[in-house]
Amino acid sequence: MQTKRTVFPNKVLPYLLLLPQLAVTFVFFLWPAAQAFWQSFLREDAFGFKTTFVWFANYSKLFEDPNYLNSMRVTAIFAISVTVLSMVVALILAVTASRMLRSSKVYSTLLVWPYAIAPAIAGILWWFMFNPTIGILSYALRAFGVNWNHMINPNDAMILIVLAATWKQISYNFLFFLAGLQSIPKSLEEAAAIDGAGPVKRFWTIVFPLLSPTTFYLLVINVVYAMFDTFGVIHATTEGGPSRATEILVYKVYFDGFIGLNLGSSAAQSVILMGIVIALTAIQFRFVERRVQY
């Protein structure tokens, strides 16, 4: 059986079709990344009147800075918490929705809505709910003897941003998990049920292994989301506080570059952050993907 291939009579046409996407990639990714890489070797004053080439001085100072090392620790805790929590909750909701026959469409639609909300708006919503003075959830916690105040308590602040970022990402994970569950043949589960396997055993021995490609994809996406796309959530809720307890790497890049006007250090931080994400993605594809069953 021969595979049909698309043949372009004009050799220039394929490149013209690719040109818009290549232009967007160059303008919004490659060119800014190259500028950040070059700027990471420079030391500039706040007004741009003097620029000095300092080689790797910006990088060496970062790893001697306790605030930067603290940001790396905070980022690791935050990224792991958001990734695990959002994927676990989304999987539970997807399994529940796949077993609902009549109301599954309504249930799925309601769960997808939070994904349409901007990260900053999601952060503001959770900030209001947990506000120590007017928040309904903080009021409920006080009724149980919990004195919630994310403005002065670092643990409360971390819990707040994890919940806000997780709530924003659950809808995305839910869509993919639900699609993966619906693509699994029901005959496999029915055969296992006839053999005497219970619901839990059927899920872990049949359903979850067949979901491994979807799980692996979401693992990569959620790590990138937690390290990059949660800036709006943190900026709207804690602004990196209290005492830098929620200052993840991407927020420190913003704070040092736009607030502190230390452009060379901020550029070096962005390069390191990009390298960390690329390394984590490569490790996931190198080692985690081996366990994926396609």
Helices and strands as residue ranges (DSSP letters): H 13-25, I 26-30, H 31-39, E 42-44, E 51-53, H 57-62, H 66-98, H 104-112, G 113-116, H 119-129, H 136-143, H 154-182, H 186-194, H 199-202, I 203-207, H 208-210, H 212-224, I 225-229, H 231-237, H 249-254, I 255-259, H 263-287, G 288-291
